[in-house]
Amino acid sequence: MFAVVAAFGVTLPPVNRAVLSLPVFAMVGIAPLAALACNGKIARAECTEMLDRYIDMTVAGEPGLADLSAAEARAARDMKKALRKGDSSYVRVQEQCEAEITRREYRCAMKAPSPETWQACID
């Protein structure tokens, strides 16, 4: 048995080590499940967000947009984005994303500064 000093300076009564170790064993069993939850598959909305980010980055880098006014460039980006999302390959990629992309890959892709970095996150 030993006494435990709480973070705010109060000494708790002596506790039997066997009792204290039970939660540790429980946590050892839960830790792998928590890791899976943190790196499990992402939801449809997250896939859409991640794919939108990629499209935004690739469309923004296309030549010709720099010569347009801000409003024209925004309209051109929106049109190109709508065209890409309407393509049958987008639906296929969306489904593949939901089936394969992990939370870790999602977090990486959402922080990626370029399409190349984004792609490296999910390869």
KOLSEPA-720689 format. One record per residue (C-alpha): chain; x, y, z; residue in one letter; residue number from 1. Coordinates in nm, 3 decimals, decimal comma. Layout:
! KOLSEPA-720689
+--------+---------+---------+---------+--------+-----+
! chaine !    east !   north !      up ! residu ! num !
+--------+---------+---------+---------+--------+-----+
!      A !       X !       Y !       Z !      a ! NUM !
...
+--------+---------+---------+---------+--------+-----+
***
This chain:
! KOLSEPA-720689
+--------+---------+---------+---------+--------+-----+
! chaine !    east !   north !      up ! residu ! num !
+--------+---------+---------+---------+--------+-----+
!      A !   0,000 !   0,000 !   0,000 !      m !   1 !
!      A !   0,111 !   0,355 !  -0,067 !      f !   2 !
!      A !  -0,024 !   0,709 !  -0,043 !      a !   3 !
!      A !  -0,099 !   0,912 !  -0,353 !      v !   4 !
!      A !  -0,050 !   1,290 !  -0,367 !      v !   5 !
!      A !  -0,304 !   1,449 !  -0,598 !      a !   6 !
!      A !  -0,201 !   1,723 !  -0,840 !      a !   7 !
!      A !  -0,353 !   1,993 !  -0,621 !      f !   8 !
!      A !  -0,151 !   1,893 !  -0,314 !      g !   9 !
!      A !  -0,399 !   1,676 !  -0,121 !      v !  10 !
!      A !  -0,265 !   1,342 !   0,000 !      t !  11 !
!      A !  -0,511 !   1,064 !  -0,071 !      l !  12 !
!      A !  -0,539 !   0,769 !   0,166 !      p !  13 !
!      A !  -0,316 !   0,464 !   0,113 !      p !  14 !
!      A !  -0,421 !   0,245 !  -0,178 !      v !  15 !
!      A !  -0,353 !  -0,123 !  -0,234 !      n !  16 !
!      A !  -0,123 !  -0,169 !  -0,540 !      r !  17 !
!      A !  -0,331 !  -0,464 !  -0,664 !      a !  18 !
!      A !  -0,636 !  -0,240 !  -0,689 !      v !  19 !
!      A !  -0,437 !   0,032 !  -0,865 !      l !  20 !
!      A !  -0,302 !  -0,211 !  -1,124 !      s !  21 !
!      A !  -0,647 !  -0,326 !  -1,244 !      l !  22 !
!      A !  -0,712 !  -0,009 !  -1,445 !      p !  23 !
!      A !  -0,365 !  -0,042 !  -1,597 !      v !  24 !
!      A !  -0,451 !  -0,390 !  -1,729 !      f !  25 !
!      A !  -0,781 !  -0,256 !  -1,860 !      a !  26 !
!      A !  -0,601 !   0,028 !  -2,038 !      m !  27 !
!      A !  -0,356 !  -0,214 !  -2,199 !      v !  28 !
!      A !  -0,654 !  -0,392 !  -2,353 !      g !  29 !
!      A !  -0,819 !  -0,067 !  -2,462 !      i !  30 !
!      A !  -0,507 !   0,096 !  -2,610 !      a !  31 !
!      A !  -0,509 !  -0,102 !  -2,937 !      p !  32 !
!      A !  -0,878 !  -0,022 !  -2,984 !      l !  33 !
!      A !  -0,811 !   0,346 !  -2,927 !      a !  34 !
!      A !  -0,530 !   0,338 !  -3,181 !      a !  35 !
!      A !  -0,764 !   0,181 !  -3,435 !      l !  36 !
!      A !  -1,025 !   0,447 !  -3,369 !      a !  37 !
!      A !  -0,769 !   0,723 !  -3,420 !      c !  38 !
!      A !  -0,646 !   0,572 !  -3,746 !      n !  39 !
!      A !  -0,964 !   0,398 !  -3,865 !      g !  40 !
!      A !  -1,145 !   0,475 !  -4,189 !      k !  41 !
!      A !  -1,289 !   0,820 !  -4,246 !      i !  42 !
!      A !  -1,652 !   0,916 !  -4,309 !      a !  43 !
!      A !  -1,805 !   1,016 !  -4,643 !      r !  44 !
!      A !  -1,811 !   1,386 !  -4,547 !      a !  45 !
!      A !  -1,439 !   1,374 !  -4,465 !      e !  46 !
!      A !  -1,365 !   1,208 !  -4,800 !      c !  47 !
!      A !  -1,560 !   1,484 !  -4,975 !      t !  48 !
!      A !  -1,368 !   1,748 !  -4,781 !      e !  49 !
!      A !  -1,034 !   1,583 !  -4,859 !      m !  50 !
!      A !  -1,111 !   1,543 !  -5,230 !      l !  51 !
!      A !  -1,240 !   1,901 !  -5,250 !      d !  52 !
!      A !  -0,910 !   2,019 !  -5,106 !      r !  53 !
!      A !  -0,719 !   1,829 !  -5,374 !      y !  54 !
!      A !  -0,940 !   1,968 !  -5,652 !      i !  55 !
!      A !  -0,902 !   2,321 !  -5,513 !      d !  56 !
!      A !  -0,524 !   2,287 !  -5,511 !      m !  57 !
!      A !  -0,503 !   2,147 !  -5,863 !      t !  58 !
!      A !  -0,749 !   2,397 !  -6,012 !      v !  59 !
!      A !  -0,574 !   2,690 !  -5,842 !      a !  60 !
!      A !  -0,249 !   2,591 !  -6,010 !      g !  61 !
!      A !  -0,392 !   2,582 !  -6,361 !      e !  62 !
!      A !  -0,256 !   2,840 !  -6,606 !      p !  63 !
!      A !  -0,483 !   3,121 !  -6,715 !      g !  64 !
!      A !  -0,652 !   3,182 !  -6,380 !      l !  65 !
!      A !  -0,390 !   3,440 !  -6,284 !      a !  66 !
!      A !  -0,496 !   3,660 !  -6,578 !      d !  67 !
!      A !  -0,859 !   3,677 !  -6,457 !      l !  68 !
!      A !  -1,015 !   3,914 !  -6,207 !      s !  69 !
!      A !  -1,084 !   3,770 !  -5,861 !      a !  70 !
!      A !  -1,455 !   3,718 !  -5,941 !      a !  71 !
!      A !  -1,380 !   3,559 !  -6,279 !      e !  72 !
!      A !  -1,113 !   3,334 !  -6,130 !      a !  73 !
!      A !  -1,353 !   3,222 !  -5,853 !      r !  74 !
!      A !  -1,625 !   3,147 !  -6,112 !      a !  75 !
!      A !  -1,377 !   2,955 !  -6,330 !      a !  76 !
!      A !  -1,255 !   2,752 !  -6,028 !      r !  77 !
!      A !  -1,613 !   2,674 !  -5,925 !      d !  78 !
!      A !  -1,699 !   2,562 !  -6,279 !      m !  79 !
!      A !  -1,388 !   2,341 !  -6,308 !      k !  80 !
!      A !  -1,455 !   2,196 !  -5,965 !      k !  81 !
!      A !  -1,816 !   2,114 !  -6,059 !      a !  82 !
!      A !  -1,701 !   1,949 !  -6,382 !      l !  83 !
!      A !  -1,449 !   1,730 !  -6,199 !      r !  84 !
!      A !  -1,700 !   1,632 !  -5,931 !      k !  85 !
!      A !  -1,950 !   1,540 !  -6,204 !      g !  86 !
!      A !  -1,708 !   1,299 !  -6,369 !      d !  87 !
!      A !  -1,770 !   0,927 !  -6,313 !      s !  88 !
!      A !  -1,413 !   0,881 !  -6,190 !      s !  89 !
!      A !  -1,489 !   1,119 !  -5,899 !      y !  90 !
!      A !  -1,759 !   0,881 !  -5,772 !      v !  91 !
!      A !  -1,515 !   0,590 !  -5,798 !      r !  92 !
!      A !  -1,247 !   0,782 !  -5,611 !      v !  93 !
!      A !  -1,501 !   0,887 !  -5,343 !      q !  94 !
!      A !  -1,597 !   0,522 !  -5,287 !      e !  95 !
!      A !  -1,234 !   0,414 !  -5,278 !      q !  96 !
!      A !  -1,160 !   0,689 !  -5,027 !      c !  97 !
!      A !  -1,436 !   0,571 !  -4,794 !      e !  98 !
!      A !  -1,311 !   0,213 !  -4,814 !      a !  99 !
!      A !  -0,936 !   0,270 !  -4,787 !      e ! 100 !
!      A !  -0,826 !   0,607 !  -4,647 !      i ! 101 !
!      A !  -0,725 !   0,609 !  -4,281 !      t ! 102 !
!      A !  -0,766 !   0,895 !  -4,040 !      r ! 103 !
!      A !  -0,387 !   0,940 !  -4,040 !      r ! 104 !
!      A !  -0,382 !   0,976 !  -4,420 !      e ! 105 !
!      A !  -0,675 !   1,218 !  -4,401 !      y ! 106 !
!      A !  -0,501 !   1,439 !  -4,146 !      r ! 107 !
!      A !  -0,185 !   1,442 !  -4,356 !      c ! 108 !
!      A !  -0,374 !   1,525 !  -4,679 !      a ! 109 !
!      A !  -0,568 !   1,806 !  -4,514 !      m ! 110 !
!      A !  -0,242 !   1,970 !  -4,404 !      k ! 111 !
!      A !  -0,068 !   1,919 !  -4,738 !      a ! 112 !
!      A !   0,046 !   2,245 !  -4,902 !      p ! 113 !
!      A !   0,051 !   2,107 !  -5,257 !      s ! 114 !
!      A !  -0,116 !   1,839 !  -5,471 !      p ! 115 !
!      A !   0,210 !   1,642 !  -5,475 !      e ! 116 !
!      A !   0,233 !   1,641 !  -5,096 !      t ! 117 !
!      A !  -0,138 !   1,552 !  -5,074 !      w ! 118 !
!      A !  -0,081 !   1,255 !  -5,306 !      q ! 119 !
!      A !   0,221 !   1,140 !  -5,102 !      a ! 120 !
!      A !  -0,001 !   1,130 !  -4,792 !      c ! 121 !
!      A !  -0,228 !   0,868 !  -4,943 !      i ! 122 !
!      A !   0,020 !   0,661 !  -5,145 !      d ! 123 !
+--------+---------+---------+---------+--------+-----+
***
